[in-house]
Amino acid sequence: MKPYPLQFLGEENEYTAYRDAAVVILPVPWEGGISYMPGTSRGPDAMLKASGYLEFYDEQSGSEPHRCGIATVAMPRMPENPGDLAALVFETARDLLDADKFTIMAGGDHSITTGYARALLEKHGTLSVIQLDAHADLRDTFEDSPFSHACTMRRIRELTPHTLQLGIRSMSREEADLVKAESIPLFTMPDIRSGRMDLEKALAALPGPVFITLDVDVFDWSVIRATGTPEPGGMLWDEMLTILHRIFSTCRVSGMDVVELIGSDSDPHAAFAAAKLIYKCIAFQTESAVMRGELPGWPESPAGPLFRIHS
């Protein structure tokens, strides 16, 4: 794989060789599926630039997750057609999965997700998908396109019925009817904050490996504002980390993406938050791999969980 011009965690990170890396960041600078504010094609570079200001040390685990190796690689090319993009993401993700790389795809708008999910399904034979998002994304088409970011979970559910949607606070009547008709597990922010969501039960119902797709508009504007389709009332930082840690510690996560960040010079804080979120997820995944014995040479194995989550 060809290295990307920008490396996650910056030039001072010596653990970026693709051959030795356990984790790969795949930037996909695409906004061919947007419906509101542009700028998601600049999101990956914004995240990567901001990541150079992160500390390598994770104070909660007492470890340096970057030592597992984090390589940032380039897409072979960026096509113009949404259908071609889905095929190219599929092929690229398949190659990374064949090389046993835990891949985090950095978007780009949410329409990039389907190709990666298809590659994971092909590799594992079964797949569950957890979506963290402000929007249900269950439209069959939007603005005459089945490739819109508003259709991502509809396309995902054509691949697998095993989905879980968290943080939703915007959907159409048609989407709401579909959720009811198909008994789709979906929890709104009021569900989460009122205690109506039983996350343990929802996670236990998901079979096989899990793919996490995280749209940054799931966050409250106090965390991330620079996103193409913002919605008020989203998750706070600690709420998100608690949920993500529970997912990584409960499920076998096989891949993830972080999408819909707008690269904005006027809001650099959003890119930093997105970059730190990715690094936290690498810490979660590394911890899970250590506990499963998959990183036997890990020099900073944490003695306990990164976060002690209380019910």
Buried (B, 14 or more C-beta within 10 A) or exposed (E): BEEBEBBBBBEEBEBBEBEEBBBBBBBBBBBBBBEEBEBBBBBBBBBBBBBBEBEBEBEBBEBBBBBBBBBBBBBEEBBEEBEEBBBBBBEBBBBBBEEEBBBBBBBBBBBBBBBBBBBBBBBBEEBBBBBBBBBBBBBBEBEEBBBBBBBBBBBBBEBBEBBBBBBBBBBBEEBEEBBEEEEBBBBBBEBBEEEEBEBEEBBEEBEBBBBBBBBBBBBBBEBBBBBBBBBEBBBEBEBBBBBBBBBBBBBEBBBBBBBBBBBBEEBBBBBBBBBBBBBBBBBBBBBBBBEEEEBEEBEBBBEEBBBEEEE
